[in-house]
Amino acid sequence: FHDRDGVIWFDGEMVPWRDAKIHVLTHGLHYASCVFEGERVYNGKVFKLTEHSERLVRSGEILGFRIPYSAAEIEKATNDVVKAAGMVNGYVRPVAWRGSEMMGVSAQANKIHLAIAAWEWPSYFSPELRMKGISLQISKWRRPAPDTAPTASKAAGLYMICTMSKHAAENDGFQDALMLDYRGLVAEATGANIFLVKDGAIHTPTPDCFLDGITRRTVIGLARRRGYQVVERAISADELKDFTEVFLTGTAAEVTAVGRIGDITYTPGEITKALMLDYDALVNGRLADAAAAE
Ligand code: PMP
């Protein structure tokens, strides 16, 4: 990914893509003092840019560091990168981390860096698969408790269990993994939130140990706008067999149908399809954003 043309915004400057480098003794690399965002560009504009920029700042604060740019400055830098890339539809990755001045667990004086890259990324899962439904393997890794890890931060360190879960799932022929939490409750996929449908109502786990995704909130708004009942509650793994439709939401995944969790199969139905279409209409400016407000 490092060997391509283009520019990356790096600590306030646009640098050639290949020159956006860090030292190997970077604290963020050794001790995971690093937070990031994932954003999507539709028709040249970042969807929910303010929400993402504010979450990035908050994620850093949760890890105990202050990004030396305000959310408004991060927004401007992001828009500059998207413009420099001439991007119409794509993905943006802001990342902030502790630098390499001190080496050791304590690194109070280390400089906080920020970089923002943007690239073309059409679909997280192929369009056919998104309609048909992807398969999820239940991971052996659990989402940690909020007093065990900084679960409200989009912290790079939390993605260690996501990568292990996703690789295990892929190696066993699944597209993604479903992670349970430390209590054994249904939590989320490796990069997206989960929704489950039963008797015309939409159920989704209470986000008390994983990200309350920006897409999750948007889709809850879209669902209520359509008059669907949305219930946020604790969902046990034993209940998975009781649902008829399942879908994921996330900036990258957008709204993606799930066709199988372990041995249980689901058929993408009316609710999943309606929300896929509504989300597509919203991000492409065919539905007023106000309509999606909760
Ligand atoms: N959970 C995880 C682990 C994620 O990586 C993401 C993607 N950021 C989400 C949920 C969904 O968050 P959002 O809708 O804000 O992209």
Residues whose N, C-alpha, C, O or C-beta is under 5 A from the ligand:
A	BS01	PMP	G38 E188 A189 T190 G191 A192 N193 L211 G213 I214 T215 R216 T249 G250 T251
